[in-house]
Amino acid sequence: MLTDGEVIQLVGANRRDEALAEILRAYRRKVFGLAYSFVRDREAAEDVAQEVFIKVWRALPAFDGRASLSTWIYTIARNTSLSALRDRRAKREDAAAPDPDLEVASESGAAELGAENASLLRLIERLPDKQRQVVLLFYLQEQSHEEVATMLAMPVGTVKTLLHRARSSLAAAAGLSPT
Amino acid sequence: MTFSRESLDARLQRIYAGLDTSPGFDARVMARVRGDEQAAASKAAARAEESMRYELTKRRQSWRGRVRRWVTLDAVGAAALAGFLGRVVWTAAADRAEWISMYASQSVTALGVLLALATLPALLLQQKRRTASRPSAFGWPERNA
């Protein structure tokens, strides 16, 4: 994985495509996961992730390393996801009705996972938004509390609290040991 | 709902293990980037062409303006005066060939002096016109005292 300085050097040497290829390798799944945690639909999350990387590519010459590359990318990803979420909500006629895409995604995911995990997935879907996001991002790639905090622009303490609450709720609902 | 004894962590990790983009995602992003690059390049080329055309038009217009500025009353007046003098001399001289050979150099000098002098009244007139039309601090032309 490239360091922030190496990315700046590549961009400075007019090798922006190479820099993007490296960024894609390192952040593709994280950005996709972050987008998915907002829009809760695979296809939409993929569109958002694509948009994020295009924005990153366009803005790379302006990246000066004042913030870390990960913080910078996650900020773009968060803003793009929120904007996509707003668009999706605006498109839906009845905001109170459940998102049909989400239902389909959950059902198809459930079918792949088997009955027990499918039940757990349904329980996760019922968690409050922030708790659900933290759970998804934490378990997506065995990420640290710090990284999830950076992704969601939250204090680490808040991430720990949300994760603890989510685990407790899930364990209680599913009759599992939380650890 | 009953679950096996497997820990919650392990289950959650398994649930999200398969959450990833569809195959070919990186290639699609790179293709879009290249499309974006080409669009930007063609836009830049169009901009460059437009600015070149603008420069050319501006240069042409300034050249035309300069020509128009030269071909003013001064120049036309000077040319008319020169023509008139030439004609007078031509018709007045009985023996033109002899006259020309005798006074050629003096005639050319005199013509030059006359031409130079002819522009002076025209320049003065133009300057006077400019002063009369220059707007004052209040936005309307100053009246000549």
Interface residues (C-beta under 8 A of the other chain):
Chain A: D17 L20 A21 L24 R25 R28 R29 F32 G33 Y36 R42 E46 A49 Q50 F53 I54 W57 R58 E112 L113 E116 N117 S119 L120 L121 I124 V135 L136 Y139 L140 E142 R167 L170 A171 A173 A174 G175 L176 S177 P178 T179
Chain B: M1 T2 F3 S4 R5 E6 S7 L8 D9 R11 L12 Q13 R14 I15 Y16 G18 L19 D20 T21 S22 F25 D26 R28 V29 M30 R32 V33 D36
